[in-house]
Amino acid sequence: MKTILASIFILLASTLLFTQNNLQDSLTIVVKPTLEKGNSVQEIKIPIIDVDKRNDIKLEFWDTGSFNPYRNEIVKYPIQIKFDDTTYISPIKKSKVITSRYGWRRGRPHQGIDIDLVTGDSVVSILDGVVRFARYSRGHGKVVVVRHYNGLETAYAHLSKINVKPNDTIAKGQFIGKGGSTGRSTGSHLHLVTSYKGQYIHPEYIFDFSKENKIRSKEIWVTKEWTRASFHSSRRKSKLKLFTTEEQALASLVKTKKVYVVRSGDTLSRISKRNNVSIAAICRTNSIRKSSTLRIGQKLVLEL
């Protein structure tokens, strides 16, 4: 009984200090018990966790052993993504230099962006969330996947060290590992992937990677154009057409058709670049193959 009464006294006499000065402690209550003179008790840090919020994002496809558990999931377009924040935390502490963008690269899709860093540089989570996957994955090397409370997932690949484990609650800006060059990589960099229910999304459609660290809108509607690498080039910045309402996104799905007449020297690659239409889209619309020979005067339908 005396022990119980003493514990109650300690709790009643405690001073609760809420702090948001440090991102590491933004979800923490610091308890400093006040006892009689001469007695010393170490301060206690209690994480503040919205259990319902954390559990909600773990209700569907929560697989800590698969990089992408949504492989057979069918997603309806356009995709709506909402944010509570207007800014994110840069995944690295120094200036962000993008060395390779989301898009077609060397005959295969590059489904993320590469940000330059030095092996050993700290990597942090750009938003609050829960770690879903943290282990070695073929191609990505050592990688951490964080699922955020709006359903968006961000993956941080080619790490040299992982500092978190699955089911860890992560605060915006919290250290999750160190940059490196593990997996299929030709040099140290951070491969940042953004996805929603397994659909890879062009990171620059959602986030402004300038020094301002802005989320482009608190409500974003994603069309297939921004989930298909074939519509973009990894060598250059894509022209941004941001949709912040469902009406805008649906209107963009109504394609206009253009008849293109093949001229001397034309190739599918040249026609694709001139008209901002992927080679795959040209072939699909005209029922031809990438290896098909074009004839001068041939008419191709382009969906713009």
N, C-alpha and C positions, 0 to 999 in steps of 0.2 A: 504493500500500500504506500509506504514511504517513497519507494522508487517511482511509483505512478504519479504521486503528488509532486515530486521533484521535477519530473518530466513536464507536467502541466505548467509548473511555475516557470520553467525555462522557456517554454513556448510562448507563454503570456508576456514574459519579459523581453522576448526577442525583438530586435529591430529589423524589419524587412526592408531591404534596399533594392529597388528596381533600377537596373542600369541598361542603357542602350548605347553607351559610349564605344563599346567594342563589339564588332560583328560576331565574335565568337561567343559573347555573352548576351546577345540580343534576345535569347529565349530562356533567360535564367533569372531566378530569384536568389539573391544572396542573403543568407540568414546568419546574423552575428549574435549568438546568445550572450546576454548580459548576466554575469554571475557575481558572486561576492568577491571582494578584493582578494587577490592572490590566486584565484582559480582561472585557468586559461583553457578556452575551448576553441578549436579551429573553426573558421567560418565554413558554412555548408552551402553548396551551390545546388539548387533544385531546378532542373530544366522545366520550362513551361511548355507543355505539349497538348495541343488540341487533339485528344485521342480519336474523336469521331472523324476529324478532318484527315488524320493520318490513316485511319482504317478505311475510309471511303475510297482512297486511291488504290487500295490493295484488294478491293473486292473482285476485280476482273483481271485475268491474265497476269497475276502476280507470280512470276516465275523467276526465281533467283539463279537458275542454272542455264537460262537461254538468253542470248543477246536480244533476240527479237521473238517474243512469244506470240505475236499477232500474225504469224505467217499466213494463216488461212482465214483471217478475219476480212470481211468485206466492208469497206468504208464508203459511206455515201458522201458525194461531193455536192456543193462546197463544204469544207470543214470549218466549223466555227471554233475559235480559240479565244478565251477571255483572260485578261490579266488584272490582278489587283494593283500591281506596281506600274509605274511609268518608266522606271529605269532598272537595269540589271547591274550586276557586279562583273567587271572584266574577269575572264577566267585566268588571266596572267597579270602580274603586277606591273610589267613594263608596257610600253606602247605596242598596240596590236598591229602586226604586219602580216597581211594575208598573202601567202606564197602560192596558194592554189585554191581556186573557187569551186563551188558546187557546179557540176556539169559533166559533159562528155570529155573524157581524157584518155588518150592513147587507146581508143577503141573499146573503152568500158566506162560505166558510170562512176563518177566520183561523188559519193552521196554525203558530202560534208564540206567543211572548209579547213584548210591547213593554216595554222597560226605559228609563226616562227618563235622558237624559244631555244634555250640552252639546256641540255640534260641536267636535271637537278633543280630547275626552276619550279617554284611552287605553283600548283594548279588549284583553283577554288571553284566551288559550285556557283553558277551565275544567278540561281534563284533558290528559294526554300524548297524542300522536298524530302523524299525518302529514298535511300539507296536501294535500287532493285537488283543490280548486278555489279559485282566487283571481283574480277578474276581475269585470268589470261583467256583470250579468245583469238582463234586463228585469224590472221590478217590484221586485227586491231591490236594485237599484243595485249599488254596489261591495260585494262579498260574499266572505267567506272560509269555506270548508267544511273542517273538520278531521275526519278519520276516526280514531277512537280504537281502541285495541288489542282491545277487546271487540266491535268491529263497529258500535258506535253512532257516529253522525255528528252534529256540532253545526255550525250555520251562523250566521254573524254578519253581518247585513245592514244596508244603508243607511249603510255606512262612508263617510267623506270621504277616507280614505287607506288603502291596503293596504300592509303592510310585510313580507309574506311571499310566497313563490311556490310553485307546485305541487311536491310531493315533498320539501319542507322538513320535517325532523323537528322537532316542536314539544314543548317541555316544558310541564308544567302551570304556568299562570301567566305564560307567555311572551307578550310584546307581539306582537300580530298586525296592529294597525291603529288608526285613529282614528275615533271615532264621528262620525256626520253625519246627512244627510237625503237621500241620493242615491236615485234610483229612484222608485217610487210611494210617496211619503211626504209627510205634511202638516206635519211638524216633526221636529226632531232627536230621535232615539231609537235604541236598539239593538233590532232585531228578531231574537230568538234562536229558532232552530229546532232541534228534536231529532228524529232519524229513525233507523230501523234497516231496512236493505235497501229504502230508498225509502218505507217506511211512516212517515208523520209521527206522532209521539207527543207527547201532552200533556206539556210540560216539567215541570210541577208534579207529575206522577205519579212522576217519577224524582228530581227535585231539590227540596229544601226551600229556598226562596228567602228565608229569614230570614237574619239576620246570622250564624247558626251554620254556614251553607254545608254542610249535610249531604246526603249521598246517602242516599236513604230506606232502602235495603237493599243488601247486597252481592249479593243475588240477587233479581231482579224478574221477574215474569211479566206480560206485557202482553196484555190482551184487546182486542177491536175497540172496545169502549166508549172506550178511551183513545187510539184512533187516528182517531176520527171526530169532526170538529168539530161535526157536527149534534147530538151528545149533550151539548154544552156551550154556555155563553153566555160571550162575551168580556167581559161586563160584571160578572160575579161569579165568585168562587172556587168551583170544583167540589168537591162532597163527595168526599173521598178514600176509596177502597176498595182498599187496597194488597194485592196478592197476592204472597206470597213463596215459595209452593210451587206446583207444577203442579196438585196436587190442589185447592187453593183456586181456581185459575184455571178449571179444568175444571168445578168445581161451580157457578161463577158463570154458566157458559154455559147451564145448565139454567134456562130462563126460566119464570116463573110467569105464567099468563094471568088477566086480570081483565076482566070484562064491564062496560063503562061505558055508562050510559044517558044520552043527550044531554038536557040541560035547557035551559030558556029562557035565551037570552043566551050560550050556549056557542059557542065558536069552536075551531077546531083549535089555535090558539095558546094559548088559555086551558086547554084540556084537556091540552095538552102540558106546560105549566108546572106545573099542579096535580099531575100524576102522574109528573113527571120522565121523560117519554118523548118522544123527538123527533117532530116532525111527519112527517118522512120515514118513521119506523118505523110510525106510526099508519096512514099511507096505504098502506104496503107490506103490512101485516098484513090490512087491510080492503079492499084492492083499490080504493081511491078516490084521487082527485086532490086536490092542495092547494086547487084552486078549487072542489071539490065543495061543494054546499049541504047543511048538516046539518039534519036534521028532529028536532023534539022527540019524544022517545021512541025514537029510533034507537039501536040497540045497536052499540057498537064494542068490538072485542077489543083489549086493551092487553097487550103483552108486557113485563113488568116485570123 
